[in-house]
Amino acid sequence: MKAIVREGRGKDLSNMKVRELPEPKPQKGQVIVKMAAARINPADLSLMKGMPGLKFTSPQIGGIDGAGTILESGDGTSPWKAGDKVFVYRKFSDIGTWAEKISIPSDWIAKIPESMELRSAGSISLNLTTAYDCLQELQPETGEKILIHGAGGGVGFMAILLSKAMGLRIFANCSSRDFEKLKQAGISNLIDYKRENFEDVLREEKMDYILDVIGGDTLIRSIRMKPKVVVSTAYSEVNKLHKAGIEFPAILKWIMKLVMSKYPKTAREHSVELIGQITGPNGKLTNQASALISPFASLVKTGILLSIEQIEKEGFPAKSLGNVISF
Ligand SMILES: NC(=O)c1ccc[n+]([C@@H]2O[C@H](COP(=O)([O-])OP(=O)(O)OC[C@H]3O[C@@H](n4cnc5c(N)ncnc54)[C@H](OP(=O)(O)O)[C@@H]3O)[C@@H](O)[C@H]2O)c1
């Protein structure tokens, strides 16, 4: 079978090459999935660079998420059957979805809504779970107000659909080129981050929650708006790294905590609860999120597709972040 493997580190995907590998054999507690599609996520670029404490296998197949169809349901201990269409999502310590077939623990996968196109599902798996994990932390009530940064991007747009399903009042801060997509999702409170300051636009609106995926100045300014809770995927709480299978050495955890200390410090000064979110594969969470966004399945678009054959011939395009590999 064809697979995209890591042949050296780099800051982009130029060292990821298409190779012929033996097909995976079913292992205990795992299912075999015929992959349909997998998004190129920011995490994939981090993985190309390598991370302290992260060991790669040889050959190392790339990719952390995607979607496909179950070919073999394993040792009979899982509820899955051949033909089921599923989201797949792996840990950083066990990546490998960029292949025609993969073997994956049965509790890391989740059911795709029937109304959703398989390739579209492959473009949202990690982001759907991450956005839901963030919103679960907030436990919002119907009618409460949420500001979502990066609302047109991977995590942000899933947070938009989930917040819609939860009946929240949504304010979206994003690039103006995503306005149309957000309007189609019924979002009318739109802020163009390149032209407007979200604090100025929302001067008269007290937010209950802010969901941030940008970090830096955006996260600090969000905390200063004094919502009840700010949850951010760009601020990492070191005690949650294990969820994604990341095991940093103690010294690195200490440095990370130090570098990020400005965020909790600002939160304490403004009496705001700040949650740094790290998400890992969790089939139960993804199933709940999948059921919630099911009515909005048609709003999930696949985006730019790159076939594995095209990548084999031409390599990855220079700007392929957010594109979706099709198998
Ligand atoms: N902690 C976790 O477990 C976890 C999981 C998934 C992702 N993440 C992290 O979350 C972040 C977002 O991931 P993603 O896949 O959603 O990325 P993405 O698809 O690139 O989306 C980011 C979006 O933010 C917009 N944006 C950029 N600067 C902005 C600003 N100042 N204000 C408002 N919007 C802005 C971008 O618009 P433009 O098109 O104008 O650039 C883009 O649409 C990444 O850092 C990723 O590593 C963390």
The ligand as a Gaussian input file, in Angstrom:
#p B3LYP/6-31G(d) Opt

LIG

0 1
 N       -4.005000      22.039000      22.040000
 C       -4.486000      21.174000      21.157000
 O       -4.781000      20.060000      21.505000
 C       -4.656000      21.630000      19.767000
 C       -5.397000      20.902000      18.854000
 C       -5.595000      21.421000      17.582000
 C       -5.004000      22.621000      17.250000
 N       -4.247000      23.269000      18.159000
 C       -3.617000      24.558000      17.848000
 O       -4.649000      25.499000      17.587000
 C       -4.189000      26.450000      16.659000
 C       -5.188000      26.605000      15.518000
 O       -5.239000      25.420000      14.745000
 P       -6.163000      25.387000      13.444000
 O       -6.010000      24.057000      12.823000
 O       -7.522000      25.883000      13.793000
 O       -5.417000      26.480000      12.547000
 P       -5.943000      27.165000      11.209000
 O       -6.843000      26.251000      10.482000
 O       -4.746000      27.709000      10.533000
 O       -6.864000      28.377000      11.726000
 C       -6.389000      29.540000      12.314000
 C       -7.316000      30.647000      11.862000
 O       -7.046000      31.801000      12.644000
 C       -7.094000      32.951000      11.804000
 N       -6.302000      33.984000      12.444000
 C       -4.968000      34.225000      12.358000
 N       -4.608000      35.252000      13.152000
 C       -5.748000      35.674000      13.759000
 C       -6.029000      36.675000      14.709000
 N       -5.077000      37.480000      15.192000
 N       -7.310000      36.813000      15.133000
 C       -8.294000      36.016000      14.675000
 N       -8.096000      35.028000      13.769000
 C       -6.830000      34.863000      13.322000
 C       -6.518000      32.458000      10.498000
 O       -6.924000      33.321000       9.451000
 P       -5.950000      33.669000       8.216000
 O       -6.489000      32.815000       7.145000
 O       -6.095000      35.111000       7.985000
 O       -4.550000      33.306000       8.626000
 C       -7.126000      31.054000      10.407000
 O       -8.390000      31.060000       9.792000
 C       -2.799000      25.970000      16.199000
 O       -1.809000      26.682000      16.911000
 C       -2.783000      24.515000      16.594000
 O       -1.472000      24.038000      16.814000
 C       -4.059000      22.816000      19.413000

